[in-house]
Amino acid sequence: MSLILEEITENTLEFQDITSFRILAGIENENLNYVSKILKLEIHSRGCEIKINGNKSNVEKASELLKEFYEIIKKGYHPKQKDFESGLNILENNQHNLEEIFLDTVCLTTDRKTIAPKSINQKLYIDSIRKNDLVFGIGPAGTGKTYLAVAMAVSYLNLKKVKRIILTRPAVEAGEKLGFLPGDLNEKVDPYLRPLFDALNEMIDPERIARLIDRSIIEIAPLAFMRGRTLKNCFAILDEAQNATETQIKMFLTRIGENSKLVVNGDPTQIDLPNKKMSGLERSKKILSHLSEIAVIDFDHSDVVRHPLVSKIVKAYNNNDQS
């Protein structure tokens, strides 16, 4: 029996711009330590120099990762720790460099932070929205489906590519029924629409949102309110579409009018329809995915942009479902 020995190597990286280098390394080298942990390497820095020791393949990965992040940092990007793991996944795919993804700014938040994709699927998603009139975003919670769709809608409104934004979702969730909730209609539907408001509030000043809602430039309403309408010159997002029946999704999709974009998002693993009703999301995807004007983007645990634990939870449940 022969033993396969790992080839151990060392590589030294030198950087010229000390400000960019400090951002790359992170406070007390937290970014370098994170890369060291996920690739099982020894990484040490001194001045503007980094030495990487360990398995040859992983040393090469870390070297490429750090060099590419250094280049986009020089162009103004400030990476979060989770970005380094996302960046590694991107480079391992060999289809994109980090600049193509992390610097593809969709819009700015109210505190002037950039909103951009963090994974290959997120990049495919926003590119598909740009190219297609109808896009399905399907996958687990935390993958950025709603957030990026709202960001794209705000961008289109700011650039005057559309005249209105419509945000909607079915008023069915976690076994609750509207009739049993206290308050008038607005108070009843608010909990269901709050996630859309939360995303919107990061991108538009609350006072401006109120004005835009008063002028019907932004409309946030339950899916049932879409019946009988034609959606012209607007960017419409149907969120939590797994909780819509096939009839409801068909109703929404056939509302599309001139110069409009529709985005339909959902997670087939979180269906809350009562009486074991069948979700229309997967059925609609199957029926419509062959149409050239429609794009379907499937997200997975690697696209999760919330707390790192969320990605592990999603992956664990998926593995359990497949076993």
N, C-alpha and C positions, 0 to 999 in steps of 0.2 A: 504493500500500500504506500503510494507516494504522497508526500505532503506538498500542498500548493502554498508557497511562501509569498506573502505580500511584498510588492516592490515598494520600498520606502525611499522617499526623496525629500528634498528641501528646495524651496523657491523663495527668492527675495524680490519684493516689489518696492520700488522707490517712487515717491510722489513729490511733485514740485510745489503745488499750492497748499500751504499749511492750513488755510481756512477750510478748504474742501476736504482735506485729509482728516481734520478733526471731526467734521460732520460724518465722514465715512466710518471712522473708528467708533464714534458715539461717546457719551459721557462715561468716563472710566473704562473705555474700550468695550462698552456693552454690546455694540454691534459685532465687533471682532470676536468677542466671546460667544456670541450667539451662533455665528458661522462656524466657529470651532466646535461647538456642541453638536450641531446638526450634521456636520461632516466628519466628526470624530477625528479632529486634527489638533495639533499644537500651533497656535498662532500668537506671535509676540510682536510688539511694535516698539520702536525706538526712534524718536525724532519723527521724520516722515517716511520711515522705512518699516516694512512688514516682512517678517520671516514666517513661512508656513512649512511645517514638517508633518509627514505622515504618508498614508497610502498615496501612490503616485496619481491615480485617477482622481482622487478627491482633492489633492493639492492643485491639480490642473483646474478642477471645477471652481475651487475657492479663488484661485488667481484670476480666472476669467470673470467671476462674479464681482469681485472687489474692483477690478479695473473698469468694468462697465458701470458700476454704481458711481465710481469716482468721476467718470465722464459726465453722467447726467446730473450729479451734484454740482459740478462746475457750471451747469446750465440752469441752476436754480432749484433743483429738486432736493427735498429734505426727506430721506427715507425713514419709515418706521421700522421697528425691529422685524415685524412680520413680513415686510417687503423683501427681506433677504431670502426667506424661504420661498416666497412667491417667485422671486427672481431666479432662484435655482431651478425651480420647475420650468420656468420659461426657457432658460438656456438649455436644459436637458432635452426639451422638445425640438430644438434646432431649427425652428421656423421663424423666430423673431429675435431681435436684440432688445435689450431693456429700454432703449430710447423710444422705439416704436410703440411701446405699450405705456410705460410710466409717464412719458411726456405728451401723450395724446390727451390734452386737456379738453374736457367736455364743457365745464363751466367753473365758476369760482363760488365758494361759500360766502356767506355774509361777512366772515372775518378774513376774507381774501385768500383762503387756502384753495389749492387746486383740487378738482375732482377729476380723476383719471382712472382708467382700468388698472387692475392689479393682477390680472391673470390672462392667459390666452383666451379662455372662453369669454371673459368680460370684454376683451378687445373685439372678438368676433361679434359679440352682442351689440356693441355700439356701432361697429361698422355695418352690421346688418340693418340696424335701425336707419342709418344714413342712406342705405341703398334700397331698402324695401318699404312698401307701404304697410305691411303687416308682419309682425315678428312675434313669435312665441318664445318666452324665456321660461324654461322648465327645470326645476331643481330644488334642492333643500334650502331651508331658511339660512339667512346670513351670507348668501352668495352675491349680494349686491343687485339683484334683479330690479327691485322696486326703486332703490336709491339711484341707480344709474339711469333708469327709465325716466324718473322725475327730473334728473339733471339734464338729460337730453331734451325733455319737454321745455324746461326753463331756457335752455340754450336756444331752441328754435323760436320761442316767444321773444327773447331778447334780440335775436337777429331778424325778427319780423318775417320769419319763414312761415309762421302760422299766426292766427289771430286769437286763438283761445287754447287753453289747456283744460281737459276734462279728466278727472281722476275718479274712478269708480271701483266698487267691489261688491260682491254679494253680501247681503246683511244676514249672514248665517255663520255662526262661529262657536265652537266649543260647546255645542248643545244648547245654547241660549236662543230664545226667540224674542223678537222685538216687542211683541205684545206683553211680555212679562217684565220688561224693563221699565223703570220709572221715567216720567217726564214726557214732554211733547216729542214730535217727530225728530227735531234737530238733536235733542238730548238723547233720544233712543239710538240714532245712527252714529252719533259722535264716537263711541268706543270702536266701532268698526272702521271708521275712516281716519282715526287718529294717526296710524302709522304713515299714511299719505301726508297728513299735515306735518308730522315730525320731519319728514324728508324735505318738504317744501320750505319749512321754517329755517333750514340750514342754508338755503340758497337765495331766499328773498326776505327782505326785511318784513317783519310781521305787520307793520303799518301799511306797507305797500300791498301785502297779500290781502289785507282787509279791503283796500280800495279796489283791487283787481276782482275780488269776489263780488263786491257791490256792483261793479260794472259788468259782471258775468263774463269777464275775460278768463277767470279761473273758476271752474265749477267742480265741486266735490260732492258726489251724490251716490246713493245706492244704485246698483245695477238696474233695478226695476224701473228707475226713472228714465232710462235710455229708450224705452219702448216707444215706437212711433216717430222717432226723431231721425233727422239726417245730419251727420256730423261733418260739416264743411269747414275747411280752413282751420283745422284744429289738430292737436296732438292729444290722443285719448289713450289712457292706460286702464286696463282692466286688471286689477290686482286680486290675489287669492282666487284665481279662476278655477281651482280644483273644487271650490264650493259652489260652482255654477253648473246647472244641468246642461245637457246638450242643446236643448231648446233655447235656454238663456244665452249661451255663447253664440249660437247661430244668430239670435236676435241682435246681439251686440255687433258681431262682425258685419252683418248686412246693413248697419247704420252708416258705414263709411261713405263719405262723399268726396267731392272735389278737393284736391290739395290737402289731404289728411293722412295722418299716420296713426296706426293702431298698434299698441303693444299689449300682449296678453301674457300675464305672469302667473305661475302657480307651482305648487309642490304636491304631486300626487300622493305623497305619503302622509299628508295632513288634511284628509277629507273629513269635513264636519257636517255633511248633508244628513238631514233627518230621515228616518224610516228606510235606511240603507239605499237611498236613491243613488243612481250611478252618476259619477262625475262626468261632465262633458268635456273636460280638458284633454284627456288622453284620446278620446274618440275624435275630437276635432283635429288634434295633431295628426292622427292616422289618416283622416279623410283629406286633409288639406296640404300635407307636407310635400306632395309631388308638384304643387303649383310653383312656377318659377318666381312669381311675385312675392312669395311667402318664405320667410326664413324661420327655422326652428333651431334654437340654441339650447343644448342640454348642459346644465351645470352639475358639478359634483362636489365632494368634500374639499377638493383641492382649491376650489374657488371661494371658500368661506373667508370672509374678511372681518368677522367679529373676533371675540376672544379666541385664542388658539385652541382652547378646550372644545369649542363648538365644532370645529372640524373633526376632532377625534370622536366626539359624540355621534355625529352624523355617520362617520365611517363605521363605527361600532354597530350602530343600528342596521346599516346597509349590509354588513357582513352577517349579522344575525338573521336578517330576512332571507339571505341567499343560502343559508345553511339548512 
